[in-house]
């Protein structure tokens, strides 16, 4: 199967902008990994946070990882644990 991350990005962005938490998390992943869009850790964190604040568990984990590793945010283990919980 051929993956078209650029097309996925367009669809996820439309849904994410309408508040869909799963799409926001997936959009964050695309930004984090530079799939279908230029890699942009700041944008990844932004979209993970939007989904995490809605209670989306996958995004809460992803945001925790960003804090744990200091990617796109200052490294902060306390904040990482908050999102992991």
HTML snippet that shows the backbone in 3Dmol.js (N, CA, C, O; Angstrom):
<script src="https://3Dmol.org/build/3Dmol-min.js"></script>
<div id="view" style="width:600px;height:400px;position:relative"></div>
<script>
const pdb = `
ATOM      1  N   UNK A   1       0.841  -1.180   0.000  1.00  0.00           N
ATOM      2  CA  UNK A   1       0.000   0.000   0.000  1.00  0.00           C
ATOM      3  C   UNK A   1       0.891   1.251   0.000  1.00  0.00           C
ATOM      4  O   UNK A   1       1.829   1.355   0.791  1.00  0.00           O
ATOM      5  N   UNK A   2       0.597   2.156  -0.860  1.00  0.00           N
ATOM      6  CA  UNK A   2       1.339   3.418  -0.931  1.00  0.00           C
ATOM      7  C   UNK A   2       0.700   4.397   0.047  1.00  0.00           C
ATOM      8  O   UNK A   2      -0.515   4.594   0.049  1.00  0.00           O
ATOM      9  N   UNK A   3       1.545   5.007   0.879  1.00  0.00           N
ATOM     10  CA  UNK A   3       1.044   5.970   1.846  1.00  0.00           C
ATOM     11  C   UNK A   3       1.229   7.376   1.302  1.00  0.00           C
ATOM     12  O   UNK A   3       2.308   7.738   0.833  1.00  0.00           O
ATOM     13  N   UNK A   4       0.178   8.153   1.369  1.00  0.00           N
ATOM     14  CA  UNK A   4       0.232   9.529   0.899  1.00  0.00           C
ATOM     15  C   UNK A   4       0.053  10.443   2.111  1.00  0.00           C
ATOM     16  O   UNK A   4      -1.057  10.868   2.434  1.00  0.00           O
ATOM     17  N   UNK A   5       1.172  10.731   2.768  1.00  0.00           N
ATOM     18  CA  UNK A   5       1.118  11.541   3.983  1.00  0.00           C
ATOM     19  C   UNK A   5       0.674  12.975   3.704  1.00  0.00           C
ATOM     20  O   UNK A   5       0.057  13.606   4.563  1.00  0.00           O
ATOM     21  N   UNK A   6       0.979  13.497   2.522  1.00  0.00           N
ATOM     22  CA  UNK A   6       0.571  14.864   2.200  1.00  0.00           C
ATOM     23  C   UNK A   6      -0.953  14.962   2.148  1.00  0.00           C
ATOM     24  O   UNK A   6      -1.537  15.926   2.644  1.00  0.00           O
ATOM     25  N   UNK A   7      -1.584  13.969   1.550  1.00  0.00           N
ATOM     26  CA  UNK A   7      -3.050  13.971   1.492  1.00  0.00           C
ATOM     27  C   UNK A   7      -3.630  13.763   2.893  1.00  0.00           C
ATOM     28  O   UNK A   7      -4.606  14.411   3.272  1.00  0.00           O
ATOM     29  N   UNK A   8      -3.024  12.858   3.652  1.00  0.00           N
ATOM     30  CA  UNK A   8      -3.470  12.630   5.029  1.00  0.00           C
ATOM     31  C   UNK A   8      -3.371  13.922   5.836  1.00  0.00           C
ATOM     32  O   UNK A   8      -4.271  14.255   6.608  1.00  0.00           O
ATOM     33  N   UNK A   9      -2.265  14.645   5.649  1.00  0.00           N
ATOM     34  CA  UNK A   9      -2.077  15.915   6.347  1.00  0.00           C
ATOM     35  C   UNK A   9      -3.248  16.858   6.070  1.00  0.00           C
ATOM     36  O   UNK A   9      -3.790  17.465   6.993  1.00  0.00           O
ATOM     37  N   UNK A  10      -3.634  16.979   4.805  1.00  0.00           N
ATOM     38  CA  UNK A  10      -4.726  17.894   4.445  1.00  0.00           C
ATOM     39  C   UNK A  10      -6.033  17.512   5.134  1.00  0.00           C
ATOM     40  O   UNK A  10      -6.745  18.378   5.642  1.00  0.00           O
ATOM     41  N   UNK A  11      -6.347  16.226   5.152  1.00  0.00           N
ATOM     42  CA  UNK A  11      -7.592  15.777   5.783  1.00  0.00           C
ATOM     43  C   UNK A  11      -7.530  15.911   7.304  1.00  0.00           C
ATOM     44  O   UNK A  11      -8.496  16.347   7.929  1.00  0.00           O
ATOM     45  N   UNK A  12      -6.406  15.541   7.895  1.00  0.00           N
ATOM     46  CA  UNK A  12      -6.270  15.683   9.349  1.00  0.00           C
ATOM     47  C   UNK A  12      -6.370  17.146   9.759  1.00  0.00           C
ATOM     48  O   UNK A  12      -6.989  17.474  10.771  1.00  0.00           O
ATOM     49  N   UNK A  13      -5.755  18.023   8.968  1.00  0.00           N
ATOM     50  CA  UNK A  13      -5.788  19.459   9.307  1.00  0.00           C
ATOM     51  C   UNK A  13      -7.229  19.969   9.307  1.00  0.00           C
ATOM     52  O   UNK A  13      -7.626  20.705  10.211  1.00  0.00           O
ATOM     53  N   UNK A  14      -8.009  19.584   8.304  1.00  0.00           N
ATOM     54  CA  UNK A  14      -9.416  20.020   8.248  1.00  0.00           C
ATOM     55  C   UNK A  14     -10.177  19.579   9.500  1.00  0.00           C
ATOM     56  O   UNK A  14     -10.896  20.369  10.111  1.00  0.00           O
ATOM     57  N   UNK A  15     -10.010  18.313   9.871  1.00  0.00           N
ATOM     58  CA  UNK A  15     -10.705  17.794  11.048  1.00  0.00           C
ATOM     59  C   UNK A  15     -10.142  18.397  12.335  1.00  0.00           C
ATOM     60  O   UNK A  15     -10.896  18.705  13.258  1.00  0.00           O
ATOM     61  N   UNK A  16      -8.824  18.566  12.398  1.00  0.00           N
ATOM     62  CA  UNK A  16      -8.187  19.120  13.589  1.00  0.00           C
ATOM     63  C   UNK A  16      -8.657  20.541  13.855  1.00  0.00           C
ATOM     64  O   UNK A  16      -8.900  20.916  15.002  1.00  0.00           O
ATOM     65  N   UNK A  17      -8.782  21.318  12.812  1.00  0.00           N
ATOM     66  CA  UNK A  17      -9.217  22.705  12.961  1.00  0.00           C
ATOM     67  C   UNK A  17     -10.668  22.794  13.425  1.00  0.00           C
ATOM     68  O   UNK A  17     -11.100  23.828  13.935  1.00  0.00           O
ATOM     69  N   UNK A  18     -11.418  21.707  13.247  1.00  0.00           N
ATOM     70  CA  UNK A  18     -12.801  21.659  13.726  1.00  0.00           C
ATOM     71  C   UNK A  18     -12.892  21.069  15.131  1.00  0.00           C
ATOM     72  O   UNK A  18     -13.987  20.877  15.659  1.00  0.00           O
ATOM     73  N   UNK A  19     -11.730  20.782  15.737  1.00  0.00           N
ATOM     74  CA  UNK A  19     -11.699  20.343  17.119  1.00  0.00           C
ATOM     75  C   UNK A  19     -11.633  18.840  17.332  1.00  0.00           C
ATOM     76  O   UNK A  19     -11.758  18.379  18.466  1.00  0.00           O
ATOM     77  N   UNK A  20     -11.439  18.059  16.266  1.00  0.00           N
ATOM     78  CA  UNK A  20     -11.360  16.610  16.404  1.00  0.00           C
ATOM     79  C   UNK A  20     -10.036  16.222  17.052  1.00  0.00           C
ATOM     80  O   UNK A  20      -8.968  16.428  16.476  1.00  0.00           O
ATOM     81  N   UNK A  21     -10.118  15.653  18.268  1.00  0.00           N
ATOM     82  CA  UNK A  21      -8.914  15.358  19.048  1.00  0.00           C
ATOM     83  C   UNK A  21      -8.027  14.307  18.383  1.00  0.00           C
ATOM     84  O   UNK A  21      -6.803  14.439  18.395  1.00  0.00           O
ATOM     85  N   UNK A  22      -8.624  13.269  17.808  1.00  0.00           N
ATOM     86  CA  UNK A  22      -7.822  12.232  17.144  1.00  0.00           C
ATOM     87  C   UNK A  22      -7.053  12.832  15.975  1.00  0.00           C
ATOM     88  O   UNK A  22      -5.878  12.523  15.779  1.00  0.00           O
ATOM     89  N   UNK A  23      -7.706  13.683  15.205  1.00  0.00           N
ATOM     90  CA  UNK A  23      -7.045  14.339  14.074  1.00  0.00           C
ATOM     91  C   UNK A  23      -5.950  15.281  14.569  1.00  0.00           C
ATOM     92  O   UNK A  23      -4.896  15.380  13.940  1.00  0.00           O
ATOM     93  N   UNK A  24      -6.179  15.970  15.677  1.00  0.00           N
ATOM     94  CA  UNK A  24      -5.167  16.860  16.233  1.00  0.00           C
ATOM     95  C   UNK A  24      -3.932  16.060  16.636  1.00  0.00           C
ATOM     96  O   UNK A  24      -2.804  16.477  16.377  1.00  0.00           O
ATOM     97  N   UNK A  25      -4.149  14.918  17.266  1.00  0.00           N
ATOM     98  CA  UNK A  25      -3.033  14.064  17.655  1.00  0.00           C
ATOM     99  C   UNK A  25      -2.280  13.575  16.423  1.00  0.00           C
ATOM    100  O   UNK A  25      -1.050  13.612  16.392  1.00  0.00           O
ATOM    101  N   UNK A  26      -3.009  13.119  15.411  1.00  0.00           N
ATOM    102  CA  UNK A  26      -2.365  12.623  14.193  1.00  0.00           C
ATOM    103  C   UNK A  26      -1.620  13.731  13.456  1.00  0.00           C
ATOM    104  O   UNK A  26      -0.552  13.498  12.889  1.00  0.00           O
ATOM    105  N   UNK A  27      -2.180  14.921  13.467  1.00  0.00           N
ATOM    106  CA  UNK A  27      -1.508  16.062  12.855  1.00  0.00           C
ATOM    107  C   UNK A  27      -0.199  16.349  13.595  1.00  0.00           C
ATOM    108  O   UNK A  27       0.823  16.636  12.973  1.00  0.00           O
ATOM    109  N   UNK A  28      -0.239  16.271  14.916  1.00  0.00           N
ATOM    110  CA  UNK A  28       0.976  16.435  15.708  1.00  0.00           C
ATOM    111  C   UNK A  28       2.032  15.417  15.320  1.00  0.00           C
ATOM    112  O   UNK A  28       3.210  15.750  15.190  1.00  0.00           O
ATOM    113  N   UNK A  29       1.603  14.168  15.136  1.00  0.00           N
ATOM    114  CA  UNK A  29       2.541  13.105  14.743  1.00  0.00           C
ATOM    115  C   UNK A  29       3.167  13.408  13.386  1.00  0.00           C
ATOM    116  O   UNK A  29       4.369  13.218  13.203  1.00  0.00           O
ATOM    117  N   UNK A  30       2.360  13.878  12.433  1.00  0.00           N
ATOM    118  CA  UNK A  30       2.898  14.206  11.106  1.00  0.00           C
ATOM    119  C   UNK A  30       3.938  15.318  11.214  1.00  0.00           C
ATOM    120  O   UNK A  30       4.995  15.246  10.587  1.00  0.00           O
ATOM    121  N   UNK A  31       3.638  16.346  12.009  1.00  0.00           N
ATOM    122  CA  UNK A  31       4.611  17.429  12.206  1.00  0.00           C
ATOM    123  C   UNK A  31       5.867  16.918  12.909  1.00  0.00           C
ATOM    124  O   UNK A  31       6.982  17.281  12.532  1.00  0.00           O
ATOM    125  N   UNK A  32       5.690  16.084  13.921  1.00  0.00           N
ATOM    126  CA  UNK A  32       6.842  15.581  14.675  1.00  0.00           C
ATOM    127  C   UNK A  32       7.775  14.768  13.783  1.00  0.00           C
ATOM    128  O   UNK A  32       8.996  14.839  13.927  1.00  0.00           O
ATOM    129  N   UNK A  33       7.208  14.007  12.875  1.00  0.00           N
ATOM    130  CA  UNK A  33       7.993  13.095  12.046  1.00  0.00           C
ATOM    131  C   UNK A  33       8.292  13.610  10.646  1.00  0.00           C
ATOM    132  O   UNK A  33       8.994  12.950   9.880  1.00  0.00           O
ATOM    133  N   UNK A  34       7.760  14.792  10.302  1.00  0.00           N
ATOM    134  CA  UNK A  34       8.012  15.348   8.975  1.00  0.00           C
ATOM    135  C   UNK A  34       7.423  14.499   7.861  1.00  0.00           C
ATOM    136  O   UNK A  34       8.021  14.350   6.796  1.00  0.00           O
ATOM    137  N   UNK A  35       6.255  13.948   8.115  1.00  0.00           N
ATOM    138  CA  UNK A  35       5.574  13.127   7.110  1.00  0.00           C
ATOM    139  C   UNK A  35       4.447  13.946   6.485  1.00  0.00           C
ATOM    140  O   UNK A  35       3.491  14.314   7.168  1.00  0.00           O
ATOM    141  N   UNK A  36       4.557  14.229   5.197  1.00  0.00           N
ATOM    142  CA  UNK A  36       3.528  14.990   4.496  1.00  0.00           C
ATOM    143  C   UNK A  36       3.625  16.487   4.706  1.00  0.00           C
ATOM    144  O   UNK A  36       2.856  17.256   4.128  1.00  0.00           O
ATOM    145  N   UNK A  37       4.567  16.895   5.531  1.00  0.00           N
ATOM    146  CA  UNK A  37       4.749  18.300   5.876  1.00  0.00           C
ATOM    147  C   UNK A  37       6.174  18.434   6.411  1.00  0.00           C
ATOM    148  O   UNK A  37       6.758  17.455   6.875  1.00  0.00           O
ATOM    149  N   UNK A  38       6.735  19.645   6.349  1.00  0.00           N
ATOM    150  CA  UNK A  38       8.060  19.846   6.926  1.00  0.00           C
ATOM    151  C   UNK A  38       8.023  19.569   8.425  1.00  0.00           C
ATOM    152  O   UNK A  38       7.066  19.932   9.109  1.00  0.00           O
ATOM    153  N   UNK A  39       9.062  18.928   8.923  1.00  0.00           N
ATOM    154  CA  UNK A  39       9.158  18.633  10.352  1.00  0.00           C
ATOM    155  C   UNK A  39       9.127  19.936  11.135  1.00  0.00           C
ATOM    156  O   UNK A  39       9.856  20.877  10.821  1.00  0.00           O
ATOM    157  N   UNK A  40       8.275  19.985  12.160  1.00  0.00           N
ATOM    158  CA  UNK A  40       8.136  21.192  12.958  1.00  0.00           C
ATOM    159  C   UNK A  40       7.695  20.776  14.362  1.00  0.00           C
ATOM    160  O   UNK A  40       6.506  20.571  14.610  1.00  0.00           O
ATOM    161  N   UNK A  41       8.644  20.653  15.264  1.00  0.00           N
ATOM    162  CA  UNK A  41       8.367  20.168  16.609  1.00  0.00           C
ATOM    163  C   UNK A  41       7.449  21.125  17.375  1.00  0.00           C
ATOM    164  O   UNK A  41       6.617  20.681  18.167  1.00  0.00           O
ATOM    165  N   UNK A  42       7.594  22.420  17.146  1.00  0.00           N
ATOM    166  CA  UNK A  42       6.730  23.391  17.825  1.00  0.00           C
ATOM    167  C   UNK A  42       5.271  23.169  17.445  1.00  0.00           C
ATOM    168  O   UNK A  42       4.390  23.204  18.304  1.00  0.00           O
ATOM    169  N   UNK A  43       5.018  22.942  16.161  1.00  0.00           N
ATOM    170  CA  UNK A  43       3.649  22.657  15.700  1.00  0.00           C
ATOM    171  C   UNK A  43       3.165  21.320  16.245  1.00  0.00           C
ATOM    172  O   UNK A  43       1.991  21.176  16.587  1.00  0.00           O
ATOM    173  N   UNK A  44       4.057  20.347  16.327  1.00  0.00           N
ATOM    174  CA  UNK A  44       3.682  19.044  16.880  1.00  0.00           C
ATOM    175  C   UNK A  44       3.178  19.210  18.308  1.00  0.00           C
ATOM    176  O   UNK A  44       2.122  18.687  18.665  1.00  0.00           O
ATOM    177  N   UNK A  45       3.933  19.936  19.117  1.00  0.00           N
ATOM    178  CA  UNK A  45       3.542  20.157  20.508  1.00  0.00           C
ATOM    179  C   UNK A  45       2.209  20.888  20.564  1.00  0.00           C
ATOM    180  O   UNK A  45       1.350  20.536  21.372  1.00  0.00           O
ATOM    181  N   UNK A  46       2.022  21.888  19.729  1.00  0.00           N
ATOM    182  CA  UNK A  46       0.774  22.660  19.708  1.00  0.00           C
ATOM    183  C   UNK A  46      -0.429  21.744  19.495  1.00  0.00           C
ATOM    184  O   UNK A  46      -1.427  21.844  20.209  1.00  0.00           O
ATOM    185  N   UNK A  47      -0.328  20.851  18.507  1.00  0.00           N
ATOM    186  CA  UNK A  47      -1.461  19.977  18.190  1.00  0.00           C
ATOM    187  C   UNK A  47      -1.631  18.868  19.214  1.00  0.00           C
ATOM    188  O   UNK A  47      -2.759  18.494  19.535  1.00  0.00           O
ATOM    189  N   UNK A  48      -0.527  18.333  19.735  1.00  0.00           N
ATOM    190  CA  UNK A  48      -0.637  17.348  20.817  1.00  0.00           C
ATOM    191  C   UNK A  48      -1.361  17.978  22.013  1.00  0.00           C
ATOM    192  O   UNK A  48      -2.235  17.357  22.618  1.00  0.00           O
ATOM    193  N   UNK A  49      -0.984  19.222  22.345  1.00  0.00           N
ATOM    194  CA  UNK A  49      -1.588  19.892  23.503  1.00  0.00           C
ATOM    195  C   UNK A  49      -3.090  20.086  23.295  1.00  0.00           C
ATOM    196  O   UNK A  49      -3.873  19.851  24.216  1.00  0.00           O
ATOM    197  N   UNK A  50      -3.499  20.507  22.109  1.00  0.00           N
ATOM    198  CA  UNK A  50      -4.930  20.702  21.837  1.00  0.00           C
ATOM    199  C   UNK A  50      -5.707  19.414  22.076  1.00  0.00           C
ATOM    200  O   UNK A  50      -6.775  19.432  22.688  1.00  0.00           O
ATOM    201  N   UNK A  51      -5.172  18.298  21.594  1.00  0.00           N
ATOM    202  CA  UNK A  51      -5.848  17.012  21.774  1.00  0.00           C
ATOM    203  C   UNK A  51      -5.764  16.552  23.234  1.00  0.00           C
ATOM    204  O   UNK A  51      -6.740  16.038  23.780  1.00  0.00           O
ATOM    205  N   UNK A  52      -4.607  16.734  23.857  1.00  0.00           N
ATOM    206  CA  UNK A  52      -4.412  16.309  25.242  1.00  0.00           C
ATOM    207  C   UNK A  52      -5.361  17.039  26.177  1.00  0.00           C
ATOM    208  O   UNK A  52      -5.905  16.441  27.105  1.00  0.00           O
ATOM    209  N   UNK A  53      -5.559  18.309  25.939  1.00  0.00           N
ATOM    210  CA  UNK A  53      -6.448  19.101  26.794  1.00  0.00           C
ATOM    211  C   UNK A  53      -7.902  18.666  26.656  1.00  0.00           C
ATOM    212  O   UNK A  53      -8.730  18.981  27.511  1.00  0.00           O
ATOM    213  N   UNK A  54      -8.213  17.948  25.587  1.00  0.00           N
ATOM    214  CA  UNK A  54      -9.559  17.396  25.415  1.00  0.00           C
ATOM    215  C   UNK A  54      -9.677  16.003  26.039  1.00  0.00           C
ATOM    216  O   UNK A  54     -10.734  15.375  25.975  1.00  0.00           O
ATOM    217  N   UNK A  55      -8.585  15.527  26.641  1.00  0.00           N
ATOM    218  CA  UNK A  55      -8.605  14.231  27.286  1.00  0.00           C
ATOM    219  C   UNK A  55      -8.230  13.072  26.386  1.00  0.00           C
ATOM    220  O   UNK A  55      -8.454  11.917  26.747  1.00  0.00           O
ATOM    221  N   UNK A  56      -7.663  13.354  25.219  1.00  0.00           N
ATOM    222  CA  UNK A  56      -7.273  12.294  24.291  1.00  0.00           C
ATOM    223  C   UNK A  56      -5.992  11.633  24.798  1.00  0.00           C
ATOM    224  O   UNK A  56      -4.925  12.247  24.801  1.00  0.00           O
ATOM    225  N   UNK A  57      -6.109  10.370  25.227  1.00  0.00           N
ATOM    226  CA  UNK A  57      -5.015   9.678  25.921  1.00  0.00           C
ATOM    227  C   UNK A  57      -3.734   9.580  25.093  1.00  0.00           C
ATOM    228  O   UNK A  57      -2.643   9.777  25.627  1.00  0.00           O
ATOM    229  N   UNK A  58      -3.848   9.281  23.809  1.00  0.00           N
ATOM    230  CA  UNK A  58      -2.657   9.170  22.970  1.00  0.00           C
ATOM    231  C   UNK A  58      -1.878  10.467  22.911  1.00  0.00           C
ATOM    232  O   UNK A  58      -0.647  10.469  22.940  1.00  0.00           O
ATOM    233  N   UNK A  59      -2.601  11.567  22.828  1.00  0.00           N
ATOM    234  CA  UNK A  59      -1.953  12.877  22.788  1.00  0.00           C
ATOM    235  C   UNK A  59      -1.353  13.228  24.142  1.00  0.00           C
ATOM    236  O   UNK A  59      -0.295  13.854  24.207  1.00  0.00           O
ATOM    237  N   UNK A  60      -2.020  12.830  25.226  1.00  0.00           N
ATOM    238  CA  UNK A  60      -1.469  13.079  26.552  1.00  0.00           C
ATOM    239  C   UNK A  60      -0.130  12.353  26.696  1.00  0.00           C
ATOM    240  O   UNK A  60       0.824  12.903  27.245  1.00  0.00           O
ATOM    241  N   UNK A  61      -0.067  11.135  26.208  1.00  0.00           N
ATOM    242  CA  UNK A  61       1.188  10.386  26.229  1.00  0.00           C
ATOM    243  C   UNK A  61       2.240  11.067  25.357  1.00  0.00           C
ATOM    244  O   UNK A  61       3.384  11.241  25.776  1.00  0.00           O
ATOM    245  N   UNK A  62       1.848  11.449  24.144  1.00  0.00           N
ATOM    246  CA  UNK A  62       2.796  12.100  23.233  1.00  0.00           C
ATOM    247  C   UNK A  62       3.324  13.407  23.809  1.00  0.00           C
ATOM    248  O   UNK A  62       4.507  13.716  23.668  1.00  0.00           O
ATOM    249  N   UNK A  63       2.462  14.166  24.449  1.00  0.00           N
ATOM    250  CA  UNK A  63       2.894  15.422  25.061  1.00  0.00           C
ATOM    251  C   UNK A  63       3.831  15.133  26.232  1.00  0.00           C
ATOM    252  O   UNK A  63       4.810  15.850  26.439  1.00  0.00           O
ATOM    253  N   UNK A  64       3.533  14.091  26.990  1.00  0.00           N
ATOM    254  CA  UNK A  64       4.424  13.679  28.073  1.00  0.00           C
ATOM    255  C   UNK A  64       5.816  13.346  27.559  1.00  0.00           C
ATOM    256  O   UNK A  64       6.815  13.721  28.172  1.00  0.00           O
ATOM    257  N   UNK A  65       5.880  12.644  26.436  1.00  0.00           N
ATOM    258  CA  UNK A  65       7.170  12.299  25.829  1.00  0.00           C
ATOM    259  C   UNK A  65       7.928  13.561  25.441  1.00  0.00           C
ATOM    260  O   UNK A  65       9.139  13.650  25.642  1.00  0.00           O
ATOM    261  N   UNK A  66       7.217  14.532  24.887  1.00  0.00           N
ATOM    262  CA  UNK A  66       7.871  15.780  24.481  1.00  0.00           C
ATOM    263  C   UNK A  66       8.489  16.482  25.699  1.00  0.00           C
ATOM    264  O   UNK A  66       9.615  16.975  25.631  1.00  0.00           O
ATOM    265  N   UNK A  67       7.746  16.522  26.808  1.00  0.00           N
ATOM    266  CA  UNK A  67       8.285  17.129  28.034  1.00  0.00           C
ATOM    267  C   UNK A  67       9.427  16.300  28.603  1.00  0.00           C
ATOM    268  O   UNK A  67      10.421  16.858  29.068  1.00  0.00           O
ATOM    269  N   UNK A  68       9.301  14.992  28.573  1.00  0.00           N
ATOM    270  CA  UNK A  68      10.350  14.131  29.110  1.00  0.00           C
ATOM    271  C   UNK A  68      11.661  14.305  28.357  1.00  0.00           C
ATOM    272  O   UNK A  68      12.739  14.297  28.951  1.00  0.00           O
ATOM    273  N   UNK A  69      11.554  14.463  27.036  1.00  0.00           N
ATOM    274  CA  UNK A  69      12.749  14.576  26.190  1.00  0.00           C
ATOM    275  C   UNK A  69      13.153  16.017  25.894  1.00  0.00           C
ATOM    276  O   UNK A  69      14.205  16.250  25.299  1.00  0.00           O
ATOM    277  N   UNK A  70      12.336  16.983  26.299  1.00  0.00           N
ATOM    278  CA  UNK A  70      12.647  18.382  26.005  1.00  0.00           C
ATOM    279  C   UNK A  70      12.576  18.690  24.524  1.00  0.00           C
ATOM    280  O   UNK A  70      13.408  19.429  23.999  1.00  0.00           O
ATOM    281  N   UNK A  71      11.594  18.130  23.854  1.00  0.00           N
ATOM    282  CA  UNK A  71      11.423  18.374  22.412  1.00  0.00           C
ATOM    283  C   UNK A  71      10.295  19.379  22.202  1.00  0.00           C
ATOM    284  O   UNK A  71       9.135  19.081  22.489  1.00  0.00           O
ATOM    285  N   UNK A  72      10.625  20.547  21.710  1.00  0.00           N
ATOM    286  CA  UNK A  72       9.628  21.582  21.447  1.00  0.00           C
ATOM    287  C   UNK A  72       9.181  22.329  22.686  1.00  0.00           C
ATOM    288  O   UNK A  72       8.454  23.318  22.594  1.00  0.00           O
ATOM    289  N   UNK A  73       9.612  21.860  23.839  1.00  0.00           N
ATOM    290  CA  UNK A  73       9.313  22.479  25.132  1.00  0.00           C
ATOM    291  C   UNK A  73      10.549  22.306  26.008  1.00  0.00           C
ATOM    292  O   UNK A  73      11.414  21.481  25.713  1.00  0.00           O
ATOM    293  N   UNK A  74      10.631  23.075  27.070  1.00  0.00           N
ATOM    294  CA  UNK A  74      11.720  22.854  28.020  1.00  0.00           C
ATOM    295  C   UNK A  74      11.520  21.497  28.683  1.00  0.00           C
ATOM    296  O   UNK A  74      10.394  21.119  29.009  1.00  0.00           O
ATOM    297  N   UNK A  75      12.600  20.775  28.879  1.00  0.00           N
ATOM    298  CA  UNK A  75      12.513  19.481  29.549  1.00  0.00           C
ATOM    299  C   UNK A  75      11.958  19.695  30.948  1.00  0.00           C
ATOM    300  O   UNK A  75      12.448  20.533  31.705  1.00  0.00           O
ATOM    301  N   UNK A  76      10.921  18.919  31.281  1.00  0.00           N
ATOM    302  CA  UNK A  76      10.257  19.102  32.561  1.00  0.00           C
ATOM    303  C   UNK A  76       9.615  17.770  32.950  1.00  0.00           C
ATOM    304  O   UNK A  76       8.527  17.435  32.483  1.00  0.00           O
ATOM    305  N   UNK A  77      10.295  17.022  33.803  1.00  0.00           N
ATOM    306  CA  UNK A  77       9.827  15.694  34.195  1.00  0.00           C
ATOM    307  C   UNK A  77       8.504  15.778  34.954  1.00  0.00           C
ATOM    308  O   UNK A  77       7.639  14.918  34.789  1.00  0.00           O
ATOM    309  N   UNK A  78       8.345  16.800  35.778  1.00  0.00           N
ATOM    310  CA  UNK A  78       7.090  16.965  36.512  1.00  0.00           C
ATOM    311  C   UNK A  78       5.921  17.127  35.558  1.00  0.00           C
ATOM    312  O   UNK A  78       4.866  16.522  35.749  1.00  0.00           O
ATOM    313  N   UNK A  79       6.109  17.943  34.531  1.00  0.00           N
ATOM    314  CA  UNK A  79       5.061  18.166  33.525  1.00  0.00           C
ATOM    315  C   UNK A  79       4.837  16.877  32.712  1.00  0.00           C
ATOM    316  O   UNK A  79       3.704  16.554  32.356  1.00  0.00           O
ATOM    317  N   UNK A  80       5.905  16.161  32.427  1.00  0.00           N
ATOM    318  CA  UNK A  80       5.786  14.890  31.700  1.00  0.00           C
ATOM    319  C   UNK A  80       4.918  13.916  32.495  1.00  0.00           C
ATOM    320  O   UNK A  80       4.009  13.296  31.944  1.00  0.00           O
ATOM    321  N   UNK A  81       5.199  13.785  33.778  1.00  0.00           N
ATOM    322  CA  UNK A  81       4.430  12.870  34.633  1.00  0.00           C
ATOM    323  C   UNK A  81       2.961  13.283  34.679  1.00  0.00           C
ATOM    324  O   UNK A  81       2.070  12.435  34.652  1.00  0.00           O
ATOM    325  N   UNK A  82       2.718  14.584  34.748  1.00  0.00           N
ATOM    326  CA  UNK A  82       1.331  15.102  34.751  1.00  0.00           C
ATOM    327  C   UNK A  82       0.581  14.583  33.533  1.00  0.00           C
ATOM    328  O   UNK A  82      -0.556  14.128  33.654  1.00  0.00           O
ATOM    329  N   UNK A  83       1.202  14.647  32.369  1.00  0.00           N
ATOM    330  CA  UNK A  83       0.523  14.222  31.148  1.00  0.00           C
ATOM    331  C   UNK A  83       0.460  12.694  31.039  1.00  0.00           C
ATOM    332  O   UNK A  83      -0.496  12.152  30.483  1.00  0.00           O
ATOM    333  N   UNK A  84       1.448  12.017  31.554  1.00  0.00           N
ATOM    334  CA  UNK A  84       1.395  10.553  31.548  1.00  0.00           C
ATOM    335  C   UNK A  84       0.242  10.041  32.418  1.00  0.00           C
ATOM    336  O   UNK A  84      -0.401   9.045  32.087  1.00  0.00           O
ATOM    337  N   UNK A  85      -0.007  10.722  33.517  1.00  0.00           N
ATOM    338  CA  UNK A  85      -1.087  10.298  34.412  1.00  0.00           C
ATOM    339  C   UNK A  85      -2.423  10.619  33.832  1.00  0.00           C
ATOM    340  O   UNK A  85      -3.450  10.333  34.449  1.00  0.00           O
TER     341      UNK A  85
END
`;
const viewer = $3Dmol.createViewer("view");
viewer.addModel(pdb, "pdb");
viewer.setStyle({}, {cartoon: {color: "spectrum"}});
viewer.zoomTo();
viewer.render();
</script>
